[in-house]
Amino acid sequence: MEKLHNPVLLSEVLAGLSPKPGESYLDLTAGFGGHASKILDVTQQFKDSYLIDRDEFAINYLKSKFPSSINYINSDFYSAVLQLLECGKTFDMILADFGVSSPQLDMEERGFSFRYDAPLDMRMDRRQKLTAYDVINKTSERELIDIFKTYGEIPDGRAHAFARVIVHHRPIKSTLELADLIKTRIHGYSRIHPATQVFQAVRIVVNDELGQIEKTLPLLPKLLNKNGRLGIITFHSLEDRLVKDFMREASNHGEESELSIINKKPITAENVELVINPRARSAKLRLAARRN
């Protein structure tokens, strides 16, 4: 499983969630099972554990690797959480890894990366209609500026320049076409390709990533058993800010608090991991436990 996807902060997740035999586990973004495999190796609790992912390819892969007694849900994590709450389920451990999985980035046809020339897609759930092509080619210039500034954290001047050149060259059909177009608006050397933040912004919109997180976070304490542990991995400041604010609010009511924060500062990858898995460089892990 690790050959397909290297899970980030694996040792830190195991230390923070501290799985024990018999404990139940909910993975909101199971991906290709990197974290889940190590946790379930310890717990050996399959029938009360759930693996969730909105990517059908990931779910099919998980089903081929894990026991059939595990529960699988092929949906976005907000819909899955509502389903689990309606069924009255609770868990000893919950993990969410909000990053795009390596296979999604590496599959050319998925259109997540400009390392390959591919159709503008970026859908984590290919059953949905909205694609990156729609965002790039059917959104107004003003809306594109707002998307780039809000979700790509791109400065105002660059956001205007990027939106303008996109609108003037529509239709834009492929990842490389978009990336090369963005690059024409930047002069001078940059360590990071200027299209990186544009692709992040478009991907977030296509998959409603921040909306999903915002709606889901307040529901998670209700899914935790007493003393249950919650781990959340984020990859950019927009996600991390939502998680940090949620945990602070949920732990800020004295004896009435739903959560207690385990690590006040986010945990980041050690140098050893960064050498093996460079994608971990922006990962941050926050941990909390259910109080009552």
C-alpha positions in Angstrom: 0.0 0.0 0.0 2.8 2.4 0.8 4.1 1.9 -2.8 1.0 3.6 -4.1 0.8 6.4 -1.5 3.2 7.5 1.2 1.1 8.7 4.1 2.3 11.9 5.6 3.2 12.2 9.3 2.5 8.5 9.9 4.5 8.1 13.1 3.1 11.3 14.5 -0.4 10.2 13.7 0.1 6.8 15.4 1.6 8.5 18.5 -1.2 11.1 18.7 -4.1 8.7 18.1 -2.5 6.0 20.2 -4.5 3.1 18.8 -5.2 0.1 21.0 -6.6 -3.4 20.3 -10.3 -3.4 19.9 -10.8 0.3 19.3 -13.0 1.6 16.5 -11.6 3.9 13.8 -13.1 6.3 11.3 -11.0 7.6 8.4 -12.8 10.5 6.7 -10.4 10.6 3.8 -9.0 7.1 3.6 -7.4 7.6 0.2 -5.3 4.5 -0.4 -5.1 3.3 3.1 -1.6 4.4 4.3 -2.7 5.6 7.7 -5.6 3.1 8.0 -3.5 0.1 7.4 -1.1 0.9 10.3 -3.9 1.8 12.7 -6.0 -1.3 11.9 -3.0 -3.5 12.2 -3.0 -2.5 15.9 -6.8 -2.4 16.6 -7.8 -5.4 14.6 -11.3 -3.9 14.9 -12.8 -4.1 11.4 -16.6 -4.4 11.8 -16.9 -1.1 13.8 -14.5 0.8 11.6 -15.3 3.0 8.6 -13.2 4.0 5.6 -14.6 7.0 3.6 -13.5 8.5 0.3 -15.3 10.3 -2.5 -12.9 8.9 -5.1 -14.3 5.7 -6.5 -10.9 4.5 -7.5 -9.7 4.8 -3.9 -12.7 2.9 -2.5 -12.2 0.1 -5.0 -8.5 -0.1 -4.1 -9.3 -0.1 -0.3 -11.8 -2.9 -0.8 -9.2 -5.0 -2.6 -6.7 -4.6 0.3 -8.7 -4.6 3.5 -11.1 -7.2 5.0 -14.6 -7.2 3.7 -15.9 -6.7 7.3 -14.8 -3.1 7.2 -17.5 -0.5 6.3 -16.9 1.6 3.3 -18.6 4.8 2.2 -18.0 6.3 -1.3 -19.0 9.9 -0.7 -17.7 13.2 0.4 -16.9 13.3 4.1 -19.6 15.8 5.1 -22.4 13.5 3.6 -20.8 10.5 5.3 -20.6 12.2 8.7 -24.4 13.1 8.4 -25.1 9.4 7.6 -23.0 8.2 10.5 -24.7 10.6 12.9 -28.1 9.5 11.8 -27.1 5.9 12.5 -25.8 6.8 16.0 -22.3 5.7 15.3 -19.4 6.8 17.5 -15.6 6.0 17.4 -12.5 5.9 19.5 -10.4 7.5 16.8 -11.1 9.8 13.9 -8.6 10.9 11.3 -8.9 13.4 8.4 -6.1 14.0 5.9 -7.2 16.9 3.7 -4.5 16.6 1.2 -4.8 15.5 -2.4 -3.5 11.9 -2.6 -0.4 11.0 -4.6 -2.3 8.8 -7.0 -4.7 11.6 -7.8 -1.8 13.9 -8.6 0.0 11.2 -10.5 -2.9 10.0 -12.7 -2.5 12.2 -15.8 -6.2 12.0 -16.8 -7.4 13.4 -13.5 -6.0 16.9 -14.4 -4.8 17.8 -10.9 -1.2 18.5 -11.9 0.5 20.5 -14.7 3.3 18.0 -14.7 1.3 16.3 -17.4 -0.8 17.6 -20.3 -4.3 16.5 -19.4 -7.9 17.8 -19.6 -8.8 20.3 -17.0 -10.7 18.1 -14.6 -9.6 18.1 -10.9 -12.7 16.3 -9.6 -12.1 14.1 -6.6 -15.5 12.5 -7.2 -15.9 12.0 -10.9 -19.7 11.6 -10.6 -20.1 15.4 -10.0 -20.6 17.7 -13.0 -18.5 20.7 -12.1 -14.9 20.4 -13.5 -11.9 22.7 -13.6 -12.7 23.3 -17.3 -16.0 24.9 -16.2 -14.4 27.1 -13.6 -11.7 28.3 -15.9 -13.9 28.8 -19.0 -17.3 29.7 -17.6 -16.5 32.0 -14.7 -16.5 35.7 -15.0 -13.2 37.6 -14.8 -14.3 39.2 -11.5 -15.1 35.8 -10.0 -11.8 34.4 -11.1 -10.0 37.2 -9.4 -11.9 36.5 -6.2 -11.2 32.8 -6.5 -7.4 33.3 -7.0 -7.2 35.8 -4.1 -9.4 33.8 -1.7 -8.4 30.2 -2.3 -4.9 30.6 -3.9 -3.9 33.5 -1.6 -2.6 35.2 -4.7 -1.8 39.0 -4.4 -4.3 41.3 -6.0 -2.2 42.5 -8.9 -1.3 38.9 -10.0 -4.9 37.7 -9.5 -6.1 40.4 -11.9 -3.3 39.6 -14.4 -4.0 35.8 -14.3 -7.8 36.3 -14.6 -7.4 38.7 -17.5 -5.1 36.5 -19.6 -7.4 33.5 -19.0 -10.5 35.3 -20.1 -8.7 36.6 -23.2 -7.5 33.1 -24.3 -10.6 31.1 -23.7 -11.4 28.3 -24.3 -8.5 26.7 -22.3 -8.7 22.9 -22.5 -5.6 21.4 -20.8 -3.5 21.7 -17.7 -0.3 22.6 -19.6 -2.1 25.2 -21.6 -3.3 26.9 -18.4 0.0 26.6 -16.7 2.0 28.0 -19.6 -0.5 30.9 -20.0 -0.1 31.8 -16.3 3.7 31.7 -16.7 3.6 34.3 -19.4 2.3 36.9 -16.8 5.3 36.4 -14.5 8.7 38.0 -15.1 11.8 36.8 -13.3 12.8 33.7 -11.4 10.4 32.0 -9.0 11.2 28.8 -7.0 7.6 27.8 -7.2 5.8 27.6 -10.5 3.3 30.6 -10.7 0.5 28.2 -11.7 0.7 26.3 -8.4 -1.5 28.7 -6.5 -3.9 28.9 -9.4 -4.3 25.2 -9.6 -4.8 25.1 -5.8 -7.6 27.7 -6.0 -9.4 26.0 -8.8 -9.2 22.6 -7.2 -10.6 24.0 -3.9 -13.6 25.4 -5.8 -14.2 22.3 -7.9 -14.4 20.1 -4.9 -15.8 22.6 -2.4 -13.0 21.7 -0.1 -13.2 24.5 2.4 -17.0 24.3 2.5 -16.8 20.6 3.2 -14.4 21.2 6.1 -16.4 24.1 7.6 -19.6 22.1 7.7 -18.0 18.9 9.0 -15.7 20.1 11.8 -18.5 21.1 14.3 -20.1 17.6 13.9 -17.0 15.6 14.7 -17.1 15.7 18.5 -20.5 14.1 18.3 -18.9 11.1 16.6 -16.2 10.6 19.3 -16.5 8.4 22.3 -15.5 9.8 25.6 -11.7 10.2 25.5 -11.8 9.5 21.8 -9.0 11.1 19.8 -9.3 13.3 16.7 -6.4 13.9 14.3 -6.6 16.4 11.3 -3.9 16.9 8.7 -3.9 20.1 6.6 -1.7 21.3 3.8 -2.3 25.0 3.5 -3.1 28.0 5.7 -6.8 28.2 4.7 -7.5 24.7 5.9 -5.3 25.0 9.0 -7.0 28.2 10.1 -10.4 26.5 10.0 -9.1 23.6 12.0 -7.3 25.7 14.5 -10.3 28.0 15.1 -12.6 25.0 15.5 -10.4 23.2 18.0 -10.0 26.5 20.0 -13.7 27.1 20.1 -14.6 23.5 21.0 -12.0 23.5 23.9 -12.7 27.0 25.2 -15.7 26.4 27.5 -14.2 25.0 30.7 -16.0 21.9 31.9 -18.6 22.3 29.1 -15.9 22.0 26.4 -16.4 19.2 23.9 -12.7 18.8 23.2 -9.3 19.2 24.9 -6.4 20.1 22.6 -3.5 17.6 22.7 -0.9 19.7 20.8 -1.1 23.5 21.1 1.2 23.9 18.1 0.7 21.9 14.9 3.0 19.0 14.4 5.1 19.1 11.2 7.3 16.5 9.4 10.8 15.8 10.5 13.7 16.1 8.0 14.0 12.4 7.6 10.4 12.2 6.3 10.9 15.2 4.0 13.8 13.4 2.2 11.6 10.4 1.6 8.3 12.2 1.0 8.7 15.9 -0.1 4.9 16.3 -0.3 4.9 16.3 3.5 6.7 19.7 3.7 3.5 21.6 4.1 1.6 19.1 6.2 0.4 20.1 9.7 -1.2 17.7 12.2 -3.5 19.0 15.0 -4.8 16.6 17.7 -7.6 16.8 20.2 -9.6 14.4 22.5 -13.2 14.2 23.5 -13.9 15.5 27.0 -17.4 14.5 27.9 
